[in-house]
Amino acid sequence: MRTGPARRVLAAVLVAGLTLVSPVSPASPLAPSLRPAAADEWREGQYWLQEYGFRQAWDRTRGEGVTVAVIDTGIDAAHPDLTGQVVGGTDVSGAGGAEGTAPVGPVPEHGTLVASVLAGHGHHGGDRPAAGPASPAATGSATGSAPASPSPSSESPAAPVEDATGTEPGPDGVIGVAPEARLLSVSVNLGDDNPHGPAPEDQIAEAVTWAVDHGADVINMSLGSNRQDWPESWDRAFLHAEQNDVVIVAAAGNRASGAMTAGAPATIPGVLTVAGLNADGTASWDASTEGISIGVAAPAHPLVGAVPGGGHQQWQGTSGAAPLVAGLAALVRSAHPEMPAHQVIHRILSTARDAGIPGEDPVYGHGVIDAAAAVTAEVEQVDRNPMNTIADWIRVHRRVEGPAAAPAGPPAASPSGPASTPAPAATAVPQAAPPTDPVPGLQPALVLGTGLAVVALLGTGVVLAMRRRGR
């Protein structure tokens, strides 16, 4: 694994969404007035549940029967807001536990934050654990475990449903947008503290392949890179997901941490890429970015979420916007179990509320999510993914070198990799375009380009505001 100075610096710069610590300091750091919150105030802080139609969508479904893989730093499955939700997992970093539930990396809380806003079920006030880590630091092989069949619960004042652990969902803590979806935890370590583990780009390919092979209907990726292109191993992994009808949702990135335009995997055809919004529904400058690959926009600032050990925290970034959309995809798949992945994405895009420049644009994509409409509206059928397909992209852009170059066929969907082939020519990649009529306060995008493809979390950036509940 290459760990030279340039790689370490770029990895640090690109950590981008959880609002903790970053070597990058924005010119005008945000400093919202936020007071420490009591348990019920964490729930009260989830404005997106009502304002973006999730509570209305829950009249139809809460995500039951759908499995979402969270490729991140690991999920604290013992957190009171998440008990019973994680039904399987693995570690592909070599640094975590075999089940993917031992948080790893320089920002270990990231995965738990992401999981909680996606599929948390809250808790009762007496459910909080004693101080200390809530997840066992298990070690072992990276084979992981296949999901069981629990019935995770959700908040339901009229008729509470018990989760797999026998704990009723409670009014305190964080409830996810798809509180009855099942979770797979695939832990990755994208920091510089894993010198003997697989390279980040290799972890991503393995993680996506594992998630598909273990039953994921939706994959959430709150991580990104400083490149718009990607290694061929990602071709195979994302093609495998596409061929197995899996929806992949990715965070666009955050300017506050240096991501001035979306980078892979957010630029991969077929991926539903998510931009970030402020609390007033406008595009966020710090907690988002832009690019022609953006599909929709969702709340990113401010957010609340669960952290390992039973605590909670305020955070921001597209790392939090992405799981809101992944959870929405789970709701759509639950309400329409026979619907193919491309139609699920089409429903989310076509029911989004237009914002910014009329029509599709590189700031809001197709618009602002409307969960109720995505789940319940009458939407026309389409025969292909509106975000395009990785299979078509491979046929057009992966060509062998030489005068007799011809399009290569789609690579085999195998985690072991292809047989030896000639080196590919330079890859044509999407280029971000600035809005023709920029949103006030936003500037045209700049493309971050270096010779290294650096993968990092999109939920860990500049310290803007943090209030952590005592453990």
Secondary structure, DSSP 8 states (H G I E B T S, - for coil): ----HHHHHHHHHH--SS-S--S---SS----------HHHHHHT-THHHHTTHHHHTTT-S-TT-EEEEEES---TTSTTTTTTEEEEEESSSSS-TTS-S--SSSTTHHHHHHHHHH-EEE-GGG---SS-SS------TT-B-----------SSS----TTS----SEEEE-SSTT-EEEEEE---STT-TTS--HHHHHHHHHHHHHHTT-SEEEE-EEES-SS--HHHHHHHHHHHHTT-EEEEE---GGGT-SS--TTTTSTT-EEEEEEETTSSB-STT----TTEEEEEEEESEEEEETTTEEEEE-SHHHHHHHHHHHHHHHHHHSTT--HHHHHHHHHHTSB--SSSS-BTTTBT-B--HHHHHHS-----SS-TT--HHHHHHHH-BBSSTT--B-------TT-------B-----------SS--TT---------SS--EEESS--S---------
